Amino acid sequence: MKKLSPTLYLEINNLNFSFFVSEIDEQDNFNIVFKTKVPIAGIENNRMFDFEKVFKEIKENIYLIEKNLKYTFKEIVLILGNFNLKFINFAGFKRLNGSQLLRENITYILNTLKSEVDIIEDKNTILHIFNSKFCLDKKENQNLPIGLFGDFYYHELSFILINNNDYKNILNIFEKCNLKLKKIISKSFIENACISEKNKKINSFFQIKINDKNSKIIYFENDSLKFEQEFNFGNDIVINDICKITSLNKTIIKNYLSQAILKKNLSENEFIEENFFDKINYRKIKKKLIYDIVDARIEEISRKILSENINLVNYANKVKVNFLSMCKESKLKCFKDLYAFHFSVNNFYNVETIESDSPEELIKKTYEIIHYGWKREAIPTTKAKKTAIARFFDLLFN
């Protein structure tokens, strides 16, 4: 098999610009051949505020990658882990009255729904469309029921959109870099597609992501990303609480917590070990005090995420399992069990802690989605090996 051209990816999140290059070798194996990350610049609070800073950072790093690999890229895949994306769900129907459901019926419903979204959301650009539900005579089907007879057909689409100005700013960056933007893809979609494939018997779930500076709650149903909600707080506020109460610096606290086992029944006579301090700065700090601070703040974070989640009431009764993850780089893994406990006692049942997928796993899933399509995405950009549903929607929208 002939070796394929390498693919360039850029992930933008709240902390970094992360660059990856993948290749498919002669044996059809997927490989990451280059990766690097730099601190984010010119983007704050999910918005681009300094075009030149963003352009300069991206341009310089792409130049270094091309120099290193001795290859000039013509296109790039953008993975968005930030920016304020919008999530909406629209449904259409067709009265069949005992007649056969035809391909033309579905084509009409989908084109109508997409046109409605284009009009209503004229300040936003569509990134993803998912076929989140299709029902014939109130019975949900896993596949398009084309050719079946029935009385009533219902089709629901889930849309992910980005603000037009954000979209144009992104396009402008890559145009100035002489790169075609091959695809913009939501990082939450990729992450939850991975979770979904590892838990195939689970049809719908929430993912709670706790990072150091922010948190997210994401809902995934029928292989479709239905919504996500971001919160501007995370583990850092727990650390700040400990700093204020104990007067310890963050380095000591994080070093201790990176190795600590947080448990409720700590003795009043257990203290943080001396080896976590400089000899001059050693102080007797009770482990129980640290536990009590962490426990109280995590309970508050859990309540706040659930109370401010506008979609929880609509979807919670469909969910049997919820997944909790923390970013791989976090040294505060000891918090996970406390988060799981407090989400559970706040009527968010069956919380399972999971490990976040590695960046390499997410890039591989991104490649697969782009080239082979996704089960429920209505606008795949794939060119080969498509599923029947992917081929059908490709004809509709591309």
C-alpha positions in Angstrom: 0.0 0.0 0.0 1.3 3.5 -0.9 2.2 5.7 2.0 -0.4 8.5 2.4 0.4 12.2 2.8 0.7 13.4 6.5 -2.2 15.2 8.1 -1.7 18.3 10.2 -3.9 19.0 13.3 -4.2 22.0 15.6 -6.1 21.7 18.9 -7.0 24.9 20.6 -8.0 24.6 24.3 -8.0 27.0 27.2 -4.3 26.5 27.9 -2.4 25.6 24.7 -2.1 25.4 21.0 -1.3 21.7 20.5 0.0 20.6 17.1 0.1 17.0 15.8 1.1 15.3 12.5 -0.2 11.9 11.7 0.8 9.4 9.0 -0.6 6.2 7.6 2.2 3.9 6.8 2.5 1.2 4.1 0.9 -1.4 6.4 -2.1 0.9 7.0 -1.0 1.7 10.6 -1.8 5.1 12.1 1.1 6.9 13.6 1.7 10.3 15.3 5.0 11.4 13.8 5.2 14.9 15.4 3.6 16.7 18.3 4.3 19.9 20.2 2.4 22.4 22.3 2.9 26.0 23.2 1.0 28.3 25.7 -2.1 29.9 24.2 -1.8 33.5 23.0 -4.3 36.0 21.8 -7.4 34.0 22.9 -9.1 34.6 26.3 -12.5 33.6 27.7 -13.2 31.5 24.5 -12.8 34.5 22.2 -9.9 35.7 20.0 -8.9 39.2 21.1 -5.5 39.6 19.4 -5.4 38.4 15.8 -1.7 39.1 15.3 -0.7 37.1 18.4 -2.7 34.1 17.3 -1.5 34.3 13.7 2.2 34.7 14.8 2.1 31.8 17.2 0.4 29.4 14.7 2.4 30.5 11.7 5.8 30.1 13.5 5.0 26.7 14.8 3.7 25.4 11.5 6.9 26.7 9.9 9.0 24.8 12.5 7.0 21.6 11.9 7.4 21.8 8.1 11.1 22.5 8.5 11.5 19.5 10.8 9.5 17.1 8.6 10.7 18.6 5.3 7.2 18.8 4.1 4.8 21.6 3.1 1.2 21.2 4.3 -1.7 22.4 2.2 -4.5 21.9 4.7 -5.1 21.6 8.4 -7.7 20.0 10.8 -8.8 22.2 13.7 -10.0 20.7 16.9 -11.8 23.1 19.1 -11.6 22.6 22.8 -12.8 26.1 23.6 -14.9 28.9 21.9 -18.5 29.2 22.9 -20.3 26.7 20.7 -24.1 26.6 20.5 -26.2 23.5 20.7 -29.8 23.3 19.3 -32.2 20.4 18.5 -34.8 20.6 15.7 -37.3 18.0 14.7 -39.4 17.4 11.5 -42.1 14.9 10.6 -44.0 13.3 7.7 -47.6 11.9 7.9 -47.5 8.7 5.9 -51.0 7.4 6.5 -50.1 3.9 5.7 -47.8 4.6 2.8 -44.1 3.8 2.4 -41.3 6.1 3.8 -39.3 7.2 0.8 -35.8 8.7 0.5 -37.4 11.9 -0.9 -39.4 12.3 2.3 -36.3 12.3 4.5 -34.5 14.6 2.0 -37.3 17.1 2.3 -37.4 17.0 6.1 -33.7 17.4 6.5 -33.3 20.2 3.9 -36.2 22.0 5.6 -34.7 21.7 9.0 -31.3 22.9 7.8 -32.8 25.8 6.0 -34.7 26.8 9.2 -31.5 26.7 11.3 -29.7 28.8 8.6 -32.4 31.4 8.9 -32.9 31.4 12.7 -29.2 31.1 13.5 -28.0 33.6 10.8 -25.2 34.8 13.2 -23.8 31.3 13.5 -22.2 28.7 11.3 -23.0 25.0 11.4 -20.1 22.8 12.4 -21.8 19.5 13.0 -25.3 18.0 12.3 -26.2 14.7 14.0 -29.1 12.4 13.3 -30.0 12.1 16.9 -33.3 10.3 16.5 -35.6 8.7 13.9 -38.9 7.2 14.8 -41.5 5.4 12.7 -44.9 5.2 14.4 -43.4 6.2 17.8 -40.9 3.4 17.6 -37.3 4.5 17.6 -35.1 3.0 14.8 -31.3 2.6 14.9 -31.2 2.8 11.1 -33.1 5.0 8.6 -36.4 3.2 8.1 -36.5 3.9 4.3 -38.9 1.5 2.5 -41.0 0.7 5.6 -44.7 1.4 5.7 -46.2 3.4 8.5 -48.4 6.3 9.6 -46.1 8.9 11.0 -42.3 9.5 10.7 -40.3 11.7 13.1 -36.7 12.8 12.6 -34.6 14.8 15.0 -31.4 16.6 14.2 -28.8 18.0 16.7 -26.8 21.0 15.5 -23.5 22.4 16.8 -22.8 26.0 15.7 -20.0 28.5 16.1 -20.4 32.3 16.0 -19.9 33.7 12.5 -17.2 36.2 13.6 -15.2 33.5 15.4 -15.5 31.3 12.3 -14.3 34.1 10.0 -11.4 34.9 12.3 -10.3 31.3 12.3 -10.6 31.0 8.5 -8.6 34.2 8.2 -5.7 32.8 10.3 -5.3 29.8 8.1 -5.7 31.7 4.9 -2.8 33.9 5.9 -0.9 30.7 6.7 -1.7 29.5 3.1 -3.6 26.5 4.5 -7.0 25.2 3.6 -9.2 24.5 6.6 -10.1 20.8 6.0 -12.4 20.4 9.0 -13.4 22.1 12.3 -14.4 19.5 14.8 -15.5 19.8 18.4 -13.1 18.2 20.9 -16.1 17.2 23.1 -17.5 15.3 20.2 -14.3 13.3 19.7 -13.9 12.6 23.4 -17.4 11.3 23.8 -17.3 9.4 20.6 -14.3 7.5 22.2 -16.3 7.0 25.4 -19.3 5.8 23.4 -17.3 3.2 21.5 -15.8 1.8 24.7 -19.3 1.5 26.3 -21.4 0.3 23.4 -24.3 -0.9 25.5 -24.8 2.6 27.0 -27.1 4.6 24.8 -27.0 7.9 26.6 -24.7 9.4 29.3 -23.3 12.6 30.8 -19.6 13.3 30.9 -18.4 15.5 33.7 -15.0 17.0 33.0 -13.1 18.6 35.9 -10.0 20.5 34.8 -7.8 22.8 36.9 -9.2 26.0 35.6 -12.6 25.1 34.2 -15.2 22.3 34.2 -17.7 21.0 31.6 -20.8 18.8 31.6 -21.6 17.1 28.3 -24.6 15.1 27.2 -24.2 12.3 24.5 -27.2 10.4 23.2 -27.6 8.0 20.3 -24.0 8.7 19.2 -24.9 12.4 19.0 -23.4 15.3 21.0 -26.6 17.0 22.3 -25.1 19.8 24.4 -22.2 20.9 26.6 -22.0 23.6 29.2 -18.8 25.1 30.5 -18.1 26.5 33.9 -15.3 28.9 34.7 -14.1 27.1 37.8 -12.2 23.9 38.5 -9.7 22.4 40.8 -7.7 25.6 41.2 -10.4 27.1 43.5 -9.9 24.1 45.8 -6.2 24.7 45.9 -6.8 28.4 46.6 -9.0 27.6 49.5 -6.3 25.5 51.1 -3.7 28.3 50.5 -5.9 30.8 52.3 -6.8 28.7 55.3 -3.3 27.1 55.8 -1.1 29.9 54.5 0.9 27.1 52.6 2.1 27.9 49.1 0.6 26.1 46.0 3.7 24.1 45.3 3.6 22.4 48.7 -0.1 21.7 48.5 0.0 20.3 45.0 3.1 18.1 45.8 1.2 16.7 48.8 -2.1 16.2 47.0 -0.3 14.5 44.1 0.6 11.7 46.5 -2.2 11.9 49.0 -5.0 9.4 49.6 -8.0 11.5 50.7 -10.2 9.7 53.2 -12.8 10.7 55.7 -11.6 8.9 58.8 -8.3 10.6 59.3 -6.9 10.9 62.8 -6.4 14.3 64.4 -2.8 13.3 65.0 -1.9 12.7 61.3 0.1 15.6 59.8 1.5 16.4 56.4 5.0 14.8 56.2 8.0 17.1 56.6 9.5 16.0 53.2 6.8 18.1 51.4 8.3 21.3 53.0 11.5 23.2 52.9 13.2 22.6 56.2 12.9 26.3 57.2 9.1 26.4 56.4 7.9 23.2 58.0 4.6 23.6 59.9 2.3 21.0 61.5 -0.7 20.9 59.3 -3.4 18.2 60.0 -4.3 16.0 57.0 -7.8 16.0 58.3 -8.0 19.8 57.8 -6.9 19.4 54.2 -9.5 16.7 53.7 -12.3 18.9 55.2 -11.4 21.9 53.0 -11.3 19.7 49.8 -14.5 17.9 50.7 -16.5 21.1 51.4 -15.4 22.8 48.2 -15.9 19.8 46.0 -19.4 19.4 47.4 -20.1 23.1 46.5 -18.6 22.6 42.9 -20.8 19.5 42.4 -24.0 21.3 43.5 -23.2 24.3 41.4 -22.6 22.3 38.2 -25.8 20.4 38.7 -28.0 23.3 39.7 -26.8 25.5 36.8 -27.2 22.7 34.2 -30.3 23.8 32.3 -30.6 20.5 30.4 -30.2 18.1 33.4 -34.0 17.9 34.0 -34.7 17.1 30.4 -32.2 14.3 30.0 -31.4 12.9 33.5 -34.2 10.3 33.4 -32.7 8.8 30.2 -29.3 8.2 31.7 -28.2 5.2 33.7 -24.5 5.9 33.9 -22.5 9.1 34.1 -18.8 9.4 33.5 -16.4 11.6 35.4 -12.9 12.5 34.1 -10.1 14.8 34.8 -7.5 16.1 32.4 -4.5 13.7 32.1 -2.1 16.5 33.1 -3.8 17.1 36.4 -1.9 16.0 39.5 -5.1 16.1 41.6 -6.4 12.6 40.7 -7.1 12.1 44.5 -10.1 14.4 44.0 -11.9 12.0 41.6 -13.5 9.8 44.2 -14.8 12.8 46.2 -16.3 14.3 43.0 -18.0 11.0 42.2 -19.4 10.7 45.7 -20.8 14.2 45.8 -22.3 14.0 42.3 -24.0 10.8 43.3 -25.5 12.1 46.5 -26.9 15.0 44.6 -29.2 12.7 42.6 -26.7 12.2 39.8 -26.6 8.5 40.1 -24.1 5.9 39.0 -21.0 8.1 38.5 -18.1 6.1 37.2 -14.6 7.6 37.1 -12.7 7.1 33.9 -9.3 8.0 32.5 -9.2 10.6 29.9 -8.0 9.4 26.5 -4.5 10.4 25.5 -4.0 13.1 22.9 -2.7 10.4 20.5 -6.0 8.4 20.9 -8.1 11.5 20.3 -6.1 12.4 17.2 -6.6 8.9 15.8 -10.3 9.1 16.4 -10.3 12.5 14.7 -8.6 11.0 11.7 -11.2 8.1 11.6 -14.2 10.5 11.8 -12.9 12.7 9.0 -12.0 9.9 6.6 -14.7 7.3 7.4 -17.5 9.4 8.8 -19.4 9.0 12.1 -22.5 6.8 12.6 -24.8 9.7 13.2 -23.2 12.7 11.6 -25.2 14.1 8.8 -22.4 16.0 7.0 -19.4 13.7 6.9 -16.4 15.0 5.0 -15.2 11.5 4.2 -14.2 10.5 0.7 -14.1 6.7 1.1 -15.2 3.7 3.1 -18.4 5.5 4.2 -21.3 3.8 5.8 -24.6 3.8 3.9 -26.1 6.5 6.2 -22.9 8.6 5.7 -23.1 8.3 1.9 -26.8 9.2 1.9 -26.2 12.4 3.9 -23.2 13.3 1.9 -25.4 13.4 -1.1 -27.9 15.6 0.7 -25.6 18.3 2.1 -22.3 18.3 0.1 
